[in-house]
């Protein structure tokens, strides 16, 4: 599979100031270590598998989160995920 980085994500990262290093680290980790495809949705980097949303990188005031769209069904043995809604869990990266 020949994955390509998304131009809209490139533009997003170029404009980002507060969380740029964290975004780049997480992007490279997801892009290089998974088979997820890179997209830009909801004004943030979003990664999909089989055209279904898997994880979104999102910056907040005090942290960056990996938002797992189907996070509520993840087996979570380390108790590091925060359940934000009934169907969404996130990993906070301070």
C-alpha positions in Angstrom: 0.0 0.0 0.0 1.4 3.4 -1.0 0.0 5.8 1.6 0.1 9.5 1.0 0.0 12.4 3.5 -3.0 14.6 3.2 -2.4 18.1 1.9 -5.1 19.6 4.1 -3.4 18.1 7.2 0.0 19.6 6.0 -1.7 23.0 5.8 -3.3 22.5 9.2 0.0 21.6 10.8 1.7 24.6 9.2 -0.8 27.0 10.9 -0.9 25.2 14.3 1.2 26.8 17.0 0.2 25.6 20.4 0.3 21.8 19.8 2.3 21.6 16.6 5.1 19.3 18.0 2.6 17.0 19.6 0.4 16.8 16.5 3.4 16.0 14.4 4.6 13.3 16.8 1.1 11.6 16.9 0.7 12.0 13.1 4.0 10.3 12.4 3.2 7.5 14.9 -0.2 6.8 13.3 1.0 7.3 9.8 4.1 5.1 10.0 3.0 2.4 12.5 -0.5 1.7 11.3 -2.3 1.0 8.1 -4.7 3.9 8.7 -5.3 6.4 5.8 -4.9 10.1 6.6 -7.8 12.4 6.0 -8.9 15.9 7.1 -12.3 16.0 8.7 -14.0 18.3 11.2 -11.0 20.7 10.8 -8.5 18.1 12.2 -6.4 15.2 11.1 -8.6 12.1 11.0 -7.4 8.5 10.2 -9.6 5.9 8.6 -9.6 2.2 7.8 -11.8 0.8 5.0 -13.3 4.4 4.6 -14.5 4.3 8.3 -13.3 6.8 10.9 -10.9 5.3 13.4 -9.1 8.1 15.3 -9.0 11.9 15.2 -6.2 14.1 16.6 -7.7 17.1 18.4 -6.1 19.8 20.5 -7.9 21.4 23.4 -6.9 24.2 25.8 -4.8 22.1 28.1 -4.1 18.9 26.2 -4.1 17.0 22.9 -6.4 14.0 22.5 -6.6 10.9 20.3 -10.3 10.5 19.8 -11.3 6.9 19.0 -14.6 7.0 17.2 -15.5 3.5 18.3 -13.6 3.8 21.5 -16.4 2.6 23.7 -15.9 -0.9 22.2 -12.1 -0.9 22.8 -10.7 -3.4 25.3 -9.0 -1.0 27.7 -6.9 -2.9 30.1 -4.6 0.0 31.2 -7.4 2.4 32.1 -5.9 5.4 30.4 -8.8 6.3 28.1 -11.3 8.9 29.2 -14.9 8.2 28.1 -16.1 11.5 26.8 -19.5 10.3 25.5 -21.4 7.1 25.3 -19.6 6.0 22.1 -16.3 8.0 22.3 -13.1 7.4 24.3 -10.0 9.5 24.2 -6.4 9.4 25.3 -5.3 12.7 26.7 -1.7 13.6 25.9 -0.6 16.4 28.4 
